[in-house]
Amino acid sequence: MRLGVGLLRGAGPLLRPAASASAPAPARPRALVYERHGEPADVLQLKDLELGELGGSGVHVKMLAAPINPSDINMIQGTYALLSDLPAVGGNEGVGEVIEVGSHVTSLKPGDWVIPGDAGLGTWRTDAVFTEEKLMKLPGDIPLLCAATLSVNPCTAYRMLSDFETLGPGDSVIQNAANSGVGQAVIQIAGAMGIKTINVIRDRPDLQKLVDRLTALGADYVITEEMLRKPEMKELFKKVPKPRLALNCVGGKSATEMLRLLQHKGTMVTYGGMAKQPVTAPVSALIFKDVKLRGFWMTQWKKDQAHNKDRLTGMIQTLCDLIRKGQLSAPACTEIPLKDYQIAIEASMKPFISAKQILVM
C-alpha cells in the first residue's frame, strides 16, 4: 500500500496522544484532497487527515511551502499523463522539515529540509509520513522559496540546456513562455553558462514591466511572438548567432516560428503545450535544415535515472551551488496561507499571471 493513499481511505492510525492529559492535543494534519477529477475549485477540499505510522523507514515531514504548478492543475483535472489514485492529496513539489525518523532511517535526521524525489507525493498538506526513499535532503542554507520550487522547473531547465545540444559561451537559445517558472530558470542557468537567451513572450497590457523583470533576471533579448517574423529579427542575429536550441512550452504558431529561426541541424525541445495546439514543422526546416524535434518530461527523466541516484543528487547540488552564488533565484512568487487555497488556485489559472502561487503551511 502506498503511503498517503491508504491514509486517505482511513487505514492509518490515529495521531499519537498528547504527552499528558493536561497538554493540548496536537493539531491534526490538514491537506487539500480531491476525491474525483474536475476543476480544482470544484473538487478540492481542505480536510483533516490521520498521520501515518512512522515504522522503520518512515519520515515525519512538516511541510513548509509548496507551489501550484500547471501540472498540478492538470492532474486534478484528470488530463495529465501521471494521475494519482483517488482520493489524493494535490501537489507534486515543495519543501518540508523532518520532525522524526523511523528506526531504520539513515540518510535523514530531525531538522533536515527535504524535497520530493519524484512526483505524486501530495505536497499540499501540513504534515505527512513518507518513506525515506521518496525524499531528497537539501542543504540547510537554501532560501525557503528556492527550496520549495527547486525540484521541477529549475531541474527541467537544467536538463534541457544540458542534454540535447552541446552549448558553450557565446551560443544562443530561444524559448517561448519565457516568463514561466521554467523560462525564468532557463534565463538564469543559461546566463551562468555564458549562453545568450532570446526570450519570447505574449503581448499583454503590462508588457514593459515584464520585459524589465526578465531583463533584470539576465535575459539578453525579450521579444513578443508577433516579432518573430519581423525584419528586426535579422538585425538581432547580427548581434548574436542563430540558436542551436529552441525550448517550446506553447506549441502552435509560436513553436513553428521558433523552428524557422534554428540553425542547421538545431533542436527544438517541447516540454509543454500551453496553446493546446499541435507542433507544426515546416517541411523546409526538416528537409533543408535537418532540424530535430524532441520532447522532455522531468518525471520520466527521474524514472529513467532510478538506478543512478547520483546523477539526480548531482544536479540538485549544482543548482544549489548556483543559488548560493546568486545566479539562480526563485521565480516571482505570491505566498498564500493554506487555508486561503481558493485564492491561490484561482490566481494560478488566470492568463498573464507571472507570479507562481506558493501555499505556505
C-alpha positions in Angstrom: 0.0 0.0 0.0 1.4 3.4 -1.0 1.8 5.9 1.8 -0.7 8.6 1.7 -3.4 6.8 -0.4 -4.2 4.3 2.4 -4.2 7.1 5.0 -6.9 9.0 3.0 -9.0 5.9 3.0 -8.8 5.7 6.8 -6.3 2.9 7.0 -3.8 4.9 9.0 -3.5 5.1 12.8 -4.7 7.9 15.0 -2.3 10.6 16.0 -0.1 9.9 19.0 -1.7 11.0 22.2 -0.5 14.1 24.0 2.3 13.8 26.4 0.0 14.4 29.4 -3.7 14.7 30.0 -3.4 18.5 30.6 -1.4 19.2 27.4 -3.4 20.4 24.4 -3.9 17.8 21.7 -1.6 18.3 18.7 -3.3 19.8 15.6 -4.4 17.2 13.2 -2.7 17.2 9.8 -4.6 19.0 7.1 -4.5 18.5 3.3 -6.0 19.6 0.1 -7.8 16.5 -1.1 -9.7 15.7 -4.2 -11.9 12.6 -4.5 -12.7 12.9 -8.2 -11.2 14.7 -11.2 -12.5 18.1 -12.2 -11.9 21.8 -11.9 -9.8 22.4 -8.8 -12.2 25.0 -7.4 -15.0 22.4 -7.6 -13.2 19.2 -6.3 -10.5 20.4 -3.8 -11.4 20.3 -0.1 -9.3 21.1 2.9 -9.6 18.1 5.2 -8.2 16.8 8.4 -6.1 13.6 7.9 -4.6 11.0 10.2 -0.9 10.8 10.4 0.6 7.5 9.3 2.7 5.2 11.5 6.4 6.0 11.5 7.6 2.4 11.3 11.1 1.6 10.5 11.5 3.5 7.2 9.1 6.3 7.7 9.9 10.0 8.0 7.5 12.5 9.6 7.7 15.7 7.5 6.2 19.0 8.4 5.6 20.7 5.1 6.7 24.4 4.9 5.8 25.6 1.5 4.5 24.1 -1.8 3.9 25.8 -5.2 1.0 25.4 -7.6 2.3 24.2 -11.0 0.3 23.8 -14.2 1.0 20.0 -14.0 -0.7 20.0 -10.5 -3.8 21.6 -12.0 -3.8 19.1 -14.9 -3.5 16.1 -12.5 -6.6 17.3 -10.6 -8.5 17.9 -13.9 -7.5 14.3 -14.9 -5.8 15.4 -18.1 -2.1 14.8 -17.2 0.0 11.7 -18.1 0.5 10.9 -14.4 -2.6 10.5 -12.3 -2.7 9.6 -8.6 -5.1 7.0 -7.2 -8.2 8.7 -5.7 -8.8 10.1 -3.3 -5.5 12.0 -3.5 -3.7 15.0 -2.0 -2.7 17.7 -4.5 0.7 19.0 -5.2 3.9 17.4 -6.5 6.6 19.9 -5.3 7.5 21.6 -2.1 9.9 21.6 0.9 9.4 20.3 4.4 11.3 19.9 7.6 12.0 16.4 9.1 10.3 16.1 12.6 11.0 12.5 13.4 12.5 9.4 11.6 12.0 5.7 11.8 14.5 3.3 13.4 15.9 2.2 10.1 16.3 5.7 8.5 20.0 6.6 8.0 20.1 9.5 5.5 17.9 11.9 7.3 17.5 13.4 10.8 15.2 15.8 12.6 15.7 19.3 11.4 16.8 18.4 7.8 15.0 20.0 4.9 13.7 17.7 2.3 12.0 17.8 -1.1 10.1 15.1 -3.0 12.4 12.8 -5.0 9.6 12.2 -7.5 6.1 13.3 -8.5 2.9 12.2 -6.8 3.6 12.6 -3.1 0.9 15.1 -2.5 2.6 18.2 -1.0 -0.4 20.4 -0.3 -0.6 19.4 3.3 0.7 20.4 6.7 2.2 17.0 7.7 2.8 13.5 6.4 4.8 10.4 6.9 6.8 9.5 3.8 9.2 6.6 3.2 12.9 7.6 3.3 13.4 6.6 -0.4 10.8 9.2 -1.6 12.7 12.2 -0.2 15.8 14.1 -1.0 17.8 16.1 1.6 18.6 19.7 0.8 21.5 21.8 2.1 20.4 23.9 5.1 21.4 27.3 3.5 19.0 27.4 0.7 16.2 30.1 0.9 12.7 28.7 1.5 11.2 29.8 -1.8 14.1 28.5 -3.8 13.8 25.1 -2.0 10.1 24.9 -2.5 10.4 25.5 -6.2 13.6 23.6 -6.9 12.6 20.1 -8.0 10.5 20.8 -11.1 11.2 24.0 -13.0 15.0 24.5 -12.4 15.6 20.8 -13.0 13.6 20.9 -16.2 15.6 24.0 -17.4 18.9 22.5 -16.5 18.3 19.2 -18.2 17.1 20.8 -21.4 20.1 23.1 -21.6 22.4 20.2 -20.9 21.1 17.1 -22.7 20.1 18.0 -26.2 22.8 20.2 -27.7 26.4 20.8 -26.6 26.3 24.5 -25.9 29.0 26.9 -24.7 29.7 30.5 -24.1 28.5 32.7 -26.9 25.9 30.2 -28.2 22.2 31.2 -28.1 19.0 29.6 -27.0 15.4 30.7 -28.0 12.4 29.9 -25.8 8.8 30.8 -25.6 6.8 31.2 -22.4 9.9 32.9 -21.1 8.1 34.3 -18.1 7.1 30.9 -16.8 8.9 29.2 -14.0 11.0 27.1 -16.4 11.6 30.2 -18.6 12.9 32.2 -15.7 15.2 29.3 -14.7 16.5 29.0 -18.3 17.4 32.7 -18.3 19.5 32.4 -15.2 21.1 29.0 -15.7 22.0 29.8 -19.3 23.4 33.1 -18.1 25.6 31.3 -15.7 26.8 29.1 -18.6 27.6 32.2 -20.8 24.7 31.3 -23.2 22.6 34.1 -24.7 18.9 33.8 -24.4 16.2 35.0 -26.8 13.0 35.1 -24.8 9.6 35.1 -26.4 6.5 36.2 -24.5 2.9 37.0 -25.4 1.9 40.7 -25.8 0.0 42.0 -22.8 -1.1 45.2 -21.1 1.9 45.4 -18.8 4.4 44.3 -21.4 7.2 46.7 -20.5 7.0 45.7 -16.8 7.5 42.1 -17.7 10.3 42.9 -20.1 12.1 44.8 -17.4 11.7 42.0 -14.9 13.1 39.4 -17.3 15.9 41.7 -18.2 16.8 42.1 -14.6 17.0 38.3 -14.3 19.6 38.3 -17.1 17.5 37.9 -20.3 19.6 39.1 -23.2 16.7 39.7 -25.6 12.9 39.8 -24.9 10.5 39.8 -27.8 6.8 39.2 -28.4 5.5 36.4 -30.5 4.4 38.9 -33.1 8.1 40.0 -33.6 9.3 36.5 -34.6 8.6 37.2 -38.3 9.6 40.9 -38.4 12.7 42.3 -40.1 14.1 43.2 -36.6 15.0 39.6 -36.2 17.6 39.9 -38.9 19.2 42.8 -37.0 19.1 40.7 -33.8 21.0 37.9 -35.5 23.8 40.3 -36.4 24.5 40.6 -32.7 24.0 37.0 -31.6 24.3 33.7 -33.5 21.1 31.9 -34.5 20.0 29.4 -31.8 21.0 25.8 -31.9 18.4 25.0 -29.3 14.7 26.1 -29.0 12.6 25.3 -25.9 8.9 25.1 -26.6 6.2 25.3 -23.9 3.5 26.7 -26.1 3.0 24.8 -29.4 1.0 26.1 -32.3 2.3 29.1 -34.3 4.8 30.1 -31.6 6.6 26.8 -32.0 6.6 26.9 -35.8 8.1 30.4 -35.9 10.9 29.4 -33.5 11.7 26.4 -35.7 12.3 28.7 -38.6 15.0 30.5 -36.7 17.0 27.5 -35.7 20.5 26.8 -37.1 21.1 23.9 -39.4 20.7 20.7 -37.5 19.4 22.5 -34.5 17.0 21.0 -32.0 13.6 22.1 -30.6 12.6 20.5 -27.3 8.9 20.6 -26.4 8.1 20.3 -22.7 4.6 21.9 -22.6 1.6 22.8 -24.7 0.0 25.9 -23.3 -1.7 26.9 -26.5 -3.3 23.3 -26.7 -2.3 23.3 -30.4 0.0 20.8 -32.2 3.6 21.5 -33.1 3.7 22.0 -36.9 7.1 21.7 -38.5 7.7 23.5 -41.9 8.8 20.9 -44.5 11.7 23.1 -45.5 13.1 23.1 -41.9 13.0 19.3 -41.8 14.5 18.8 -45.3 16.9 21.6 -45.8 17.9 22.4 -42.2 17.6 18.9 -40.8 16.2 20.2 -37.5 15.4 17.7 -34.8 12.1 17.6 -32.8 12.4 16.2 -29.3 10.3 16.1 -26.2 11.1 16.3 -22.5 9.2 15.3 -19.3 11.1 15.7 -16.0 9.0 13.0 -14.3 10.1 10.5 -17.0 13.7 11.6 -16.7 13.7 10.9 -12.9 12.2 7.4 -13.6 14.9 6.7 -16.1 17.5 7.7 -13.5 16.1 5.4 -10.8 19.2 3.3 -11.0 21.5 6.3 -11.0 20.6 8.4 -7.9 24.0 10.1 -8.0 23.0 11.9 -11.3 19.9 13.3 -9.6 21.7 14.4 -6.5 24.5 15.9 -8.5 22.0 18.0 -10.5 20.4 19.2 -7.3 23.8 20.1 -5.9 24.7 22.0 -9.0 21.5 24.0 -8.8 22.1 24.7 -5.1 25.6 26.0 -5.9 24.0 28.4 -8.4 21.6 29.6 -5.7 24.4 30.2 -3.2 26.3 32.2 -5.8 23.2 34.4 -6.5 23.0 33.1 -10.1 19.6 31.3 -9.6 16.7 32.7 -7.6 13.1 31.5 -7.1 10.6 32.7 -9.7 8.4 35.6 -8.8 6.1 34.2 -6.1 3.0 35.1 -4.2 2.7 33.4 -0.8 -0.8 32.3 0.3 -1.7 30.5 3.5 -3.0 27.0 3.0 -6.4 28.0 4.4 -6.8 30.5 1.6 -6.1 28.0 -1.1 -9.0 29.1 -3.2 -7.4 32.4 -3.8 -4.1 30.7 -4.9 -5.9 28.3 -7.2 -7.9 31.0 -8.9 -4.8 33.2 -9.4 -2.7 30.3 -10.8 -5.3 29.7 -13.5 -5.6 33.3 -14.7 -3.9 34.4 -18.0 -0.9 36.6 -18.0 -0.1 35.8 -14.3 3.7 35.7 -14.0 3.9 35.1 -10.2 3.9 31.5 -9.0 1.4 30.8 -6.2 3.0 29.3 -3.2 1.0 27.6 -0.4 2.5 28.3 2.9 1.8 25.9 5.7 
